[in-house]
Amino acid sequence: MGNQFCTHKIILASGSPRRQQFLRDLQFDFEIRLKEVAEIYPDHLQGVEITNYLAQLKANAFDGTLEDQEVLLTSDTIVWFENKALGKPKDYDDAFSMLKAMSGKTHEVITSVCFKTNQKTETVFEVTKVTFKNLSDEVIHHYLENYKPFDKAGAYGIQEWIGLIGIAKIEGSYTNVVGMPTDVVFEYLTNL
């Protein structure tokens, strides 16, 4: 391991096991630092403006706490569907209605990653189009009851059962849909 591709010490500000695993899979050593941030954004923001804003908001919580050779990673993912952001579902019924609405249609998964050092703050993003097959009520209920995806934007994880049986088409980065555009993150960190 080690960070042979990155000269900085990497700090990941995410409790997401999926994002942590991606950084490990990229063969980066990193430290996890968490700060509670209220994920509230102005109503007029659209699509990538939302994820950029929230990723930067999470990074700003660390102002004045970074050492010189540290780089902080914060990120945010939303599902953008019919001109509105689908975040994490409030409850089972909310999750059901999200999946039912997206059934047979295409949505976008947008992830923004903010990189912060003492010198600069930069934000990159990736957009992936995902098309669901027609999902029966039975399939949606089975998924929600067995996988409980209530901590995931849009009420689904593409790496779970629903992704195996319910995705007709994907255009763009697969890892972005899981929660981190790994190719973009690797490229940024290695060019730091």
DOMAR-836723 format. One record per residue: y, z, x of N, C-alpha, C, O in turn; residue number from 0. Coordinates in Angstrom, 1 decimal. Layout:
# residues N
> Y_Z_X_Y_Z_X_Y_Z_X_Y_Z_X_NUM
...
//
This chain:
# residues 192
> -1.2_0.0_0.8_0.0_0.0_0.0_1.3_0.0_0.9_1.3_-0.7_1.9_0
> 2.2_0.8_0.5_3.5_0.7_1.3_4.4_-0.3_0.6_4.0_-0.9_-0.4_1
> 5.5_-0.6_1.2_6.4_-1.6_0.7_6.7_-2.6_1.7_7.9_-2.8_2.1_2
> 5.7_-3.3_2.1_5.9_-4.3_3.2_6.8_-5.5_2.7_7.4_-6.2_3.6_3
> 6.9_-5.7_1.4_7.8_-6.8_0.9_9.2_-6.3_0.5_10.1_-7.1_0.2_4
> 9.4_-5.0_0.6_10.7_-4.4_0.2_11.2_-3.4_1.1_10.5_-2.5_1.5_5
> 12.4_-3.5_1.6_13.0_-2.6_2.6_13.5_-1.3_2.0_13.8_-0.3_2.7_6
> 13.7_-1.2_0.7_14.2_-0.1_0.0_13.1_0.8_-0.6_12.0_0.4_-0.8_7
> 13.5_2.1_-0.8_12.6_3.0_-1.5_12.8_2.7_-3.0_13.9_2.8_-3.5_8
> 11.7_2.4_-3.7_11.8_2.0_-5.1_11.7_3.3_-6.0_10.8_4.1_-5.9_9
> 12.7_3.4_-7.0_12.7_4.4_-8.0_12.5_3.8_-9.3_13.3_3.0_-9.7_10
> 11.4_4.2_-10.0_11.2_3.6_-11.4_11.6_4.7_-12.4_11.1_5.8_-12.4_11
> 12.6_4.3_-13.2_13.0_5.2_-14.3_12.4_4.8_-15.6_13.1_4.3_-16.5_12
> 11.1_5.0_-15.7_10.4_4.6_-16.9_9.1_5.5_-17.0_8.3_5.6_-16.1_13
> 8.9_6.0_-18.2_7.7_6.8_-18.5_6.6_5.9_-19.0_5.5_6.3_-19.3_14
> 6.8_4.5_-19.1_5.8_3.6_-19.6_4.7_3.4_-18.6_4.9_3.0_-17.5_15
> 3.5_3.8_-19.0_2.3_3.6_-18.2_2.1_2.1_-17.8_1.6_1.8_-16.7_16
> 2.5_1.2_-18.7_2.3_-0.2_-18.4_3.2_-0.7_-17.3_2.8_-1.4_-16.4_17
> 4.5_-0.2_-17.3_5.4_-0.6_-16.2_5.0_0.0_-14.9_5.1_-0.6_-13.9_18
> 4.5_1.3_-15.0_4.1_1.9_-13.7_2.9_1.2_-13.1_2.8_1.0_-11.9_19
> 2.0_0.8_-14.0_0.8_0.0_-13.5_1.2_-1.3_-12.9_0.6_-1.7_-11.9_20
> 2.1_-2.0_-13.5_2.6_-3.3_-13.0_3.1_-3.1_-11.5_2.8_-3.9_-10.7_21
> 4.0_-2.1_-11.3_4.5_-1.8_-10.0_3.4_-1.6_-9.0_3.4_-2.0_-7.8_22
> 2.4_-0.8_-9.4_1.2_-0.5_-8.5_0.5_-1.8_-8.3_0.1_-2.1_-7.1_23
> 0.3_-2.6_-9.3_-0.4_-3.9_-9.1_0.4_-4.9_-8.2_-0.2_-5.7_-7.6_24
> 1.7_-4.7_-8.2_2.5_-5.5_-7.3_2.4_-5.0_-5.8_3.0_-5.6_-4.9_25
> 1.7_-3.9_-5.7_1.5_-3.2_-4.4_2.8_-2.6_-3.8_3.0_-2.6_-2.6_26
> 3.6_-2.1_-4.7_4.8_-1.3_-4.3_4.5_0.2_-4.4_3.9_0.6_-5.4_27
> 4.9_0.9_-3.4_5.0_2.4_-3.6_6.3_2.7_-4.3_7.3_2.0_-4.1_28
> 6.3_3.7_-5.2_7.5_4.0_-5.9_7.5_5.5_-6.4_6.4_6.1_-6.4_29
> 8.6_6.0_-6.7_8.7_7.3_-7.2_9.2_7.2_-8.7_10.0_6.3_-9.0_30
> 8.8_8.0_-9.5_9.2_8.0_-10.9_10.3_9.1_-11.1_10.1_10.3_-10.8_31
> 11.4_8.7_-11.7_12.5_9.7_-12.0_12.9_9.4_-13.4_13.3_8.2_-13.8_32
> 12.9_10.4_-14.3_13.2_10.1_-15.7_14.5_10.9_-16.1_14.7_12.0_-15.7_33
> 15.3_10.2_-16.9_16.4_10.9_-17.5_16.4_10.5_-19.0_16.2_9.3_-19.4_34
> 16.7_11.5_-19.9_16.8_11.2_-21.3_18.1_10.4_-21.6_19.2_10.8_-21.2_35
> 18.0_9.3_-22.2_19.1_8.4_-22.6_19.0_8.0_-24.0_17.9_7.5_-24.5_36
> 20.0_8.3_-24.8_20.0_7.8_-26.2_20.1_6.3_-26.3_21.2_5.8_-25.8_37
> 19.1_5.6_-26.7_19.1_4.1_-26.7_19.9_3.6_-27.9_19.3_3.0_-28.8_38
> 21.2_3.7_-27.9_22.0_3.2_-28.9_22.9_2.1_-28.4_23.5_2.3_-27.3_39
> 23.0_1.0_-29.1_23.8_-0.1_-28.7_24.8_-0.5_-29.8_24.5_-0.3_-31.0_40
> 25.9_-1.2_-29.4_26.8_-1.7_-30.4_26.2_-2.7_-31.3_25.4_-3.6_-30.9_41
> 26.5_-2.6_-32.6_25.9_-3.5_-33.6_26.1_-5.0_-33.4_25.2_-5.8_-33.8_42
> 27.2_-5.4_-32.8_27.5_-6.8_-32.6_26.6_-7.5_-31.6_26.6_-8.7_-31.5_43
> 25.9_-6.7_-30.7_25.1_-7.3_-29.7_23.9_-8.1_-30.3_23.3_-7.7_-31.3_44
> 23.6_-9.2_-29.6_22.5_-10.1_-30.1_21.5_-10.3_-28.9_21.9_-10.5_-27.8_45
> 20.2_-10.3_-29.3_19.1_-10.7_-28.3_19.2_-10.1_-27.0_19.2_-8.8_-26.8_46
> 19.4_-10.9_-25.9_19.4_-10.4_-24.6_20.6_-9.5_-24.3_20.5_-8.7_-23.3_47
> 21.6_-9.6_-25.0_22.8_-8.7_-24.9_22.3_-7.3_-25.1_22.8_-6.3_-24.4_48
> 21.4_-7.1_-26.0_20.9_-5.7_-26.4_20.1_-5.2_-25.2_20.3_-4.0_-24.8_49
> 19.1_-5.9_-24.7_18.3_-5.4_-23.6_19.1_-5.2_-22.3_18.8_-4.3_-21.6_50
> 20.0_-6.1_-22.0_20.9_-6.0_-20.9_21.7_-4.7_-21.0_21.7_-3.9_-20.0_51
> 22.2_-4.5_-22.1_23.1_-3.3_-22.4_22.3_-2.0_-22.2_22.7_-1.1_-21.5_52
> 21.1_-2.0_-22.8_20.2_-0.8_-22.7_19.7_-0.5_-21.3_19.6_0.6_-20.9_53
> 19.3_-1.6_-20.6_18.8_-1.4_-19.3_19.9_-0.8_-18.4_19.6_0.0_-17.5_54
> 21.1_-1.4_-18.6_22.3_-0.9_-17.8_22.6_0.6_-18.2_23.0_1.4_-17.3_55
> 22.6_0.9_-19.4_22.9_2.2_-19.9_21.9_3.2_-19.3_22.3_4.3_-18.8_56
> 20.6_2.9_-19.2_19.6_3.8_-18.6_19.9_3.9_-17.1_19.8_5.0_-16.5_57
> 20.4_2.8_-16.4_20.7_2.9_-15.0_21.9_3.8_-14.7_22.0_4.5_-13.7_58
> 22.9_3.6_-15.6_24.2_4.4_-15.4_24.0_5.9_-15.5_24.8_6.7_-14.9_59
> 22.9_6.3_-16.1_22.6_7.8_-16.1_22.3_8.3_-14.7_22.3_9.5_-14.5_60
> 22.0_7.4_-13.8_21.7_7.9_-12.4_22.9_7.7_-11.4_22.7_7.9_-10.2_61
> 24.1_7.4_-12.0_25.3_7.3_-11.1_25.4_8.5_-10.2_25.3_9.7_-10.7_62
> 25.6_8.3_-8.9_25.9_9.4_-8.0_24.7_10.1_-7.6_24.8_11.1_-6.8_63
> 23.5_9.7_-8.0_22.3_10.4_-7.6_21.4_9.7_-6.6_20.4_10.2_-6.1_64
> 21.7_8.4_-6.3_20.8_7.6_-5.4_21.2_7.7_-4.0_22.3_7.9_-3.6_65
> 20.1_7.7_-3.1_20.3_7.7_-1.7_20.6_6.3_-1.3_20.4_5.3_-2.0_66
> 21.1_6.1_0.0_21.5_4.7_0.4_20.4_3.7_0.4_20.6_2.5_0.1_67
> 19.2_4.1_0.8_18.1_3.1_0.9_17.2_3.0_-0.4_16.1_2.5_-0.4_68
> 17.7_3.6_-1.5_17.0_3.6_-2.7_17.4_2.5_-3.7_18.6_2.1_-3.7_69
> 16.5_1.9_-4.4_16.8_1.0_-5.5_16.1_1.5_-6.7_14.9_1.8_-6.8_70
> 16.9_1.6_-7.8_16.5_2.1_-9.1_16.2_0.9_-10.0_16.9_-0.1_-10.1_71
> 15.0_1.0_-10.7_14.7_0.0_-11.7_14.7_0.7_-13.1_14.0_1.7_-13.3_72
> 15.4_0.1_-14.0_15.4_0.5_-15.4_15.1_-0.7_-16.2_15.5_-1.8_-15.8_73
> 14.6_-0.6_-17.4_14.3_-1.8_-18.2_14.3_-1.5_-19.7_14.1_-0.3_-20.1_74
> 14.4_-2.5_-20.4_14.3_-2.4_-21.9_13.7_-3.7_-22.4_14.0_-4.8_-22.0_75
> 12.8_-3.5_-23.4_12.1_-4.6_-24.1_12.4_-4.6_-25.6_12.3_-3.5_-26.2_76
> 12.7_-5.7_-26.2_12.8_-5.8_-27.7_12.0_-7.0_-28.1_11.8_-8.0_-27.3_77
> 11.6_-7.0_-29.4_11.1_-8.2_-30.0_12.3_-8.7_-30.9_12.8_-8.0_-31.7_78
> 12.6_-10.0_-30.7_13.8_-10.6_-31.4_13.2_-11.6_-32.4_12.5_-12.6_-32.0_79
> 13.4_-11.3_-33.7_12.7_-12.0_-34.7_13.7_-12.2_-35.9_14.3_-11.3_-36.4_80
> 13.9_-13.5_-36.3_14.8_-13.9_-37.4_16.2_-13.2_-37.2_16.7_-12.5_-38.1_81
> 16.7_-13.3_-36.0_18.1_-12.8_-35.7_18.2_-11.3_-35.8_19.3_-10.8_-36.1_82
> 17.1_-10.5_-35.6_17.3_-9.1_-35.5_16.3_-8.5_-34.5_15.2_-9.1_-34.3_83
> 16.7_-7.4_-34.0_15.8_-6.7_-33.0_14.8_-5.8_-33.7_15.2_-5.0_-34.5_84
> 13.6_-6.0_-33.3_12.5_-5.1_-33.7_12.2_-4.1_-32.6_11.7_-4.5_-31.6_85
> 12.6_-2.9_-32.8_12.3_-1.9_-31.8_10.9_-1.2_-32.1_10.0_-1.9_-32.6_86
> 10.8_0.0_-31.7_9.5_0.7_-32.0_9.5_1.1_-33.5_10.6_1.5_-34.0_87
> 8.4_0.9_-34.1_8.4_1.2_-35.6_8.6_2.7_-35.9_8.2_3.6_-35.1_88
> 9.2_3.0_-37.0_9.5_4.4_-37.4_8.2_5.1_-37.8_8.0_6.3_-37.6_89
> 7.3_4.3_-38.5_6.0_4.9_-39.0_5.0_3.8_-39.3_5.3_2.6_-39.0_90
> 3.9_4.2_-39.9_2.8_3.2_-40.2_3.3_2.1_-41.0_3.1_0.9_-40.8_91
> 4.0_2.4_-42.1_4.5_1.4_-43.1_5.5_0.4_-42.4_5.4_-0.8_-42.7_92
> 6.3_0.9_-41.6_7.3_0.1_-40.8_6.5_-0.8_-39.9_6.9_-2.0_-39.8_93
> 5.5_-0.3_-39.2_4.7_-1.2_-38.3_4.0_-2.3_-39.1_4.0_-3.4_-38.7_94
> 3.5_-1.9_-40.2_2.8_-2.9_-41.1_3.7_-4.0_-41.5_3.4_-5.2_-41.4_95
> 4.9_-3.6_-42.0_5.8_-4.6_-42.4_6.3_-5.6_-41.3_6.6_-6.7_-41.5_96
> 6.5_-5.0_-40.1_6.8_-5.8_-38.9_5.8_-6.9_-38.7_6.1_-8.1_-38.5_97
> 4.5_-6.5_-38.6_3.4_-7.4_-38.2_3.2_-8.4_-39.4_2.9_-9.6_-39.1_98
> 3.4_-8.0_-40.6_3.2_-8.8_-41.7_4.3_-9.9_-41.7_4.0_-11.1_-42.0_99
> 5.5_-9.5_-41.4_6.6_-10.5_-41.3_6.4_-11.5_-40.2_6.8_-12.7_-40.4_100
> 5.9_-11.1_-39.1_5.7_-12.0_-37.9_4.5_-12.9_-38.0_4.4_-13.8_-37.3_101
> 3.6_-12.5_-38.9_2.4_-13.3_-39.1_2.6_-14.7_-39.4_3.4_-15.1_-40.2_102
> 2.0_-15.6_-38.6_2.1_-17.0_-38.7_3.5_-17.6_-38.2_3.8_-18.8_-38.4_103
> 4.2_-16.8_-37.6_5.6_-17.2_-37.1_5.8_-16.9_-35.6_4.9_-16.3_-35.0_104
> 6.9_-17.4_-35.1_7.2_-17.3_-33.6_8.3_-16.2_-33.5_9.3_-16.3_-34.2_105
> 8.2_-15.4_-32.5_9.2_-14.4_-32.2_9.4_-14.5_-30.7_8.7_-15.1_-29.9_106
> 10.5_-13.9_-30.2_10.8_-13.8_-28.8_10.6_-12.3_-28.3_11.0_-11.4_-29.0_107
> 10.1_-12.2_-27.2_10.0_-10.9_-26.5_11.0_-11.0_-25.3_10.9_-11.8_-24.4_108
> 12.0_-10.1_-25.3_13.0_-10.1_-24.3_13.0_-8.8_-23.5_13.0_-7.7_-24.1_109
> 12.8_-8.9_-22.2_12.9_-7.8_-21.3_14.0_-7.9_-20.3_14.1_-9.0_-19.7_110
> 14.8_-6.9_-20.2_15.8_-6.9_-19.1_15.5_-5.8_-18.1_15.0_-4.8_-18.5_111
> 15.7_-6.1_-16.9_15.4_-5.2_-15.8_16.7_-5.0_-15.0_17.3_-6.0_-14.5_112
> 17.2_-3.8_-14.9_18.4_-3.5_-14.1_18.0_-2.9_-12.8_17.3_-1.9_-12.7_113
> 18.6_-3.5_-11.7_18.3_-3.0_-10.4_19.6_-2.3_-9.9_20.7_-3.0_-9.9_114
> 19.6_-1.1_-9.5_20.8_-0.4_-9.1_20.6_0.2_-7.7_19.7_1.0_-7.4_115
> 21.6_-0.1_-6.8_21.6_0.6_-5.5_23.1_1.2_-5.4_23.9_1.0_-6.3_116
> 23.3_1.9_-4.3_24.7_2.4_-4.2_25.7_1.3_-4.0_26.9_1.5_-4.2_117
> 25.3_0.1_-3.6_26.2_-1.0_-3.3_26.4_-1.8_-4.6_27.6_-2.3_-4.8_118
> 25.4_-2.0_-5.4_25.6_-3.0_-6.5_24.6_-2.7_-7.6_23.6_-2.0_-7.5_119
> 24.9_-3.2_-8.8_24.0_-3.2_-10.0_23.9_-4.6_-10.5_24.8_-5.3_-10.7_120
> 22.6_-5.0_-10.6_22.3_-6.4_-11.1_21.3_-6.3_-12.2_20.3_-5.5_-12.1_121
> 21.4_-7.2_-13.2_20.4_-7.2_-14.3_19.9_-8.6_-14.4_20.6_-9.6_-14.5_122
> 18.5_-8.7_-14.5_17.9_-9.9_-14.8_17.1_-9.8_-16.1_16.8_-8.7_-16.6_123
> 16.8_-10.9_-16.7_16.0_-10.8_-17.9_15.0_-12.0_-18.0_15.2_-13.0_-17.3_124
> 14.1_-11.9_-18.9_13.1_-12.9_-19.2_12.9_-13.0_-20.7_12.9_-12.0_-21.4_125
> 12.7_-14.2_-21.2_12.4_-14.4_-22.6_11.1_-15.1_-22.8_11.0_-16.2_-22.2_126
> 10.2_-14.6_-23.6_8.9_-15.3_-23.8_8.8_-15.5_-25.3_9.0_-14.6_-26.1_127
> 8.3_-16.7_-25.7_8.1_-17.0_-27.1_6.6_-16.7_-27.4_5.7_-17.2_-26.7_128
> 6.4_-15.9_-28.5_5.0_-15.6_-28.9_4.8_-16.0_-30.3_5.6_-15.7_-31.2_129
> 3.8_-16.8_-30.6_3.5_-17.2_-32.0_2.2_-16.5_-32.4_1.1_-16.7_-31.8_130
> 2.3_-15.8_-33.5_1.1_-15.1_-34.1_0.4_-16.1_-35.0_1.0_-17.0_-35.7_131
> -0.9_-16.0_-35.1_-1.7_-16.7_-36.1_-1.4_-16.0_-37.4_-0.7_-15.0_-37.4_132
> -1.9_-16.5_-38.5_-1.8_-15.8_-39.8_-2.7_-14.6_-39.7_-3.9_-14.7_-39.5_133
> -2.1_-13.4_-39.9_-2.8_-12.1_-39.8_-3.1_-11.6_-41.2_-2.1_-11.4_-42.0_134
> -4.3_-11.4_-41.5_-4.7_-10.8_-42.9_-4.2_-9.3_-42.9_-4.1_-8.7_-41.9_135
> -4.0_-8.8_-44.1_-3.7_-7.4_-44.3_-4.8_-6.5_-43.6_-4.5_-5.5_-43.0_136
> -6.1_-7.0_-43.8_-7.2_-6.2_-43.2_-7.1_-6.1_-41.7_-7.4_-5.0_-41.2_137
> -6.8_-7.2_-41.1_-6.6_-7.2_-39.6_-5.5_-6.3_-39.2_-5.7_-5.6_-38.2_138
> -4.4_-6.4_-39.9_-3.2_-5.5_-39.5_-3.6_-4.1_-39.7_-3.3_-3.3_-38.8_139
> -4.2_-3.7_-40.8_-4.6_-2.3_-41.0_-5.6_-1.8_-39.9_-5.5_-0.7_-39.4_140
> -6.6_-2.7_-39.6_-7.5_-2.3_-38.5_-6.8_-2.0_-37.2_-7.1_-1.1_-36.5_141
> -5.9_-2.9_-36.9_-5.2_-2.8_-35.6_-4.3_-1.5_-35.6_-4.4_-0.7_-34.7_142
> -3.6_-1.2_-36.7_-2.7_-0.1_-36.7_-3.5_1.2_-36.7_-3.1_2.2_-36.1_143
> -4.6_1.2_-37.4_-5.5_2.5_-37.5_-6.2_2.8_-36.2_-6.3_3.9_-35.8_144
> -6.6_1.7_-35.5_-7.4_2.0_-34.3_-6.5_2.0_-33.0_-7.0_2.6_-32.0_145
> -5.4_1.3_-33.0_-4.6_1.3_-31.7_-3.3_2.0_-31.8_-2.7_2.3_-30.8_146
> -2.8_2.3_-33.0_-1.6_3.1_-33.2_-0.5_2.7_-32.2_0.0_3.5_-31.4_147
> 0.0_1.5_-32.4_1.0_0.9_-31.5_2.4_1.3_-31.8_3.4_0.5_-31.8_148
> 2.6_2.6_-32.1_3.9_3.0_-32.7_5.0_3.3_-31.5_6.1_3.5_-31.8_149
> 4.5_3.2_-30.3_5.4_3.4_-29.1_5.8_2.0_-28.6_6.4_1.9_-27.5_150
> 5.5_0.9_-29.3_5.7_-0.4_-28.7_6.7_-1.2_-29.6_6.6_-1.2_-30.9_151
> 7.6_-1.9_-29.0_8.6_-2.8_-29.7_7.8_-3.8_-30.5_6.9_-4.4_-30.0_152
> 8.2_-4.0_-31.7_7.5_-5.0_-32.6_6.2_-4.5_-33.1_5.5_-5.3_-33.7_153
> 5.8_-3.3_-32.8_4.5_-2.7_-33.3_3.3_-3.4_-32.8_2.3_-3.4_-33.5_154
> 3.3_-3.9_-31.6_2.1_-4.5_-31.0_2.1_-4.5_-29.5_3.2_-4.6_-28.9_155
> 0.9_-4.5_-28.9_0.8_-4.7_-27.5_-0.1_-5.9_-27.3_-1.3_-5.9_-27.8_156
> 0.4_-6.9_-26.6_-0.3_-8.2_-26.5_-1.6_-8.0_-25.7_-2.6_-8.7_-25.8_157
> -1.6_-6.9_-24.9_-2.8_-6.6_-24.0_-3.9_-5.9_-24.8_-5.0_-5.7_-24.3_158
> -3.7_-5.6_-26.1_-4.6_-4.9_-26.9_-5.4_-5.9_-27.8_-5.2_-7.1_-27.7_159
> -6.2_-5.4_-28.7_-7.1_-6.2_-29.6_-6.3_-7.3_-30.3_-6.8_-8.4_-30.5_160
> -5.1_-6.9_-30.8_-4.3_-7.9_-31.6_-4.0_-9.1_-30.8_-3.9_-10.2_-31.3_161
> -3.8_-8.9_-29.5_-3.5_-10.0_-28.6_-4.7_-10.9_-28.4_-4.5_-12.1_-28.1_162
> -5.9_-10.3_-28.4_-7.1_-11.1_-28.2_-7.4_-12.0_-29.4_-7.9_-13.1_-29.3_163
> -7.1_-11.5_-30.6_-7.5_-12.2_-31.8_-6.3_-12.9_-32.6_-6.6_-13.7_-33.5_164
> -5.1_-12.4_-32.3_-4.0_-12.8_-33.2_-2.9_-13.7_-32.6_-2.0_-14.1_-33.4_165
> -3.0_-14.1_-31.4_-2.0_-14.9_-30.8_-2.4_-16.4_-30.7_-3.4_-16.8_-30.1_166
> -1.6_-17.2_-31.4_-1.8_-18.7_-31.4_-1.3_-19.4_-30.1_-1.9_-20.3_-29.6_167
> -0.1_-18.9_-29.7_0.6_-19.6_-28.6_1.5_-18.6_-27.9_2.1_-17.7_-28.5_168
> 1.7_-18.8_-26.6_2.6_-18.0_-25.8_3.4_-19.0_-24.9_2.7_-19.8_-24.1_169
> 4.7_-18.9_-24.8_5.5_-19.8_-23.9_6.3_-18.9_-23.0_7.2_-18.2_-23.5_170
> 6.0_-18.9_-21.8_6.7_-18.0_-20.8_5.8_-17.0_-20.2_4.6_-17.1_-20.2_171
> 6.4_-15.9_-19.6_5.7_-14.9_-18.9_4.9_-14.0_-19.8_5.4_-13.4_-20.7_172
> 3.6_-13.9_-19.5_2.7_-13.0_-20.2_3.1_-11.5_-19.9_3.2_-10.7_-20.8_173
> 3.3_-11.2_-18.6_3.6_-9.8_-18.3_4.9_-9.3_-18.9_5.1_-8.1_-19.2_174
> 5.8_-10.3_-19.1_7.1_-9.9_-19.8_6.8_-9.4_-21.2_7.5_-8.4_-21.6_175
> 5.8_-9.9_-21.9_5.5_-9.4_-23.2_4.9_-8.0_-23.2_5.1_-7.2_-24.1_176
> 4.2_-7.7_-22.1_3.6_-6.4_-21.9_4.7_-5.4_-21.6_4.6_-4.2_-21.9_177
> 5.8_-5.9_-20.9_6.9_-5.0_-20.7_7.6_-5.1_-19.4_8.6_-4.4_-19.1_178
> 7.2_-6.0_-18.5_7.9_-6.2_-17.2_7.6_-7.6_-16.7_6.5_-8.0_-16.5_179
> 8.7_-8.4_-16.5_8.5_-9.8_-15.9_8.2_-9.6_-14.4_9.1_-9.7_-13.6_180
> 6.9_-9.5_-14.1_6.6_-9.1_-12.7_7.0_-10.1_-11.7_7.4_-9.7_-10.6_181
> 7.0_-11.4_-12.0_7.4_-12.4_-11.0_8.8_-12.2_-10.6_9.2_-12.3_-9.5_182
> 9.7_-12.0_-11.6_11.1_-11.8_-11.4_11.4_-10.5_-10.6_12.2_-10.5_-9.8_183
> 10.7_-9.4_-11.0_10.9_-8.1_-10.3_10.4_-8.3_-8.8_11.1_-7.8_-8.0_184
> 9.3_-8.9_-8.6_8.8_-9.1_-7.2_9.8_-9.9_-6.4_10.1_-9.5_-5.3_185
> 10.3_-10.9_-7.0_11.2_-11.8_-6.3_12.5_-11.0_-5.9_13.0_-11.2_-4.8_186
> 13.0_-10.3_-6.9_14.3_-9.5_-6.6_14.1_-8.5_-5.5_14.9_-8.4_-4.6_187
> 13.0_-7.7_-5.6_12.8_-6.6_-4.7_12.6_-7.2_-3.3_13.0_-6.6_-2.3_188
> 11.9_-8.3_-3.2_11.6_-8.8_-1.8_12.8_-9.5_-1.2_12.8_-9.8_0.0_189
> 13.8_-9.8_-2.0_15.0_-10.5_-1.5_16.2_-9.5_-1.3_17.3_-9.9_-1.0_190
> 15.9_-8.2_-1.6_16.9_-7.2_-1.5_17.5_-7.0_-0.1_18.4_-6.2_0.1_191
//
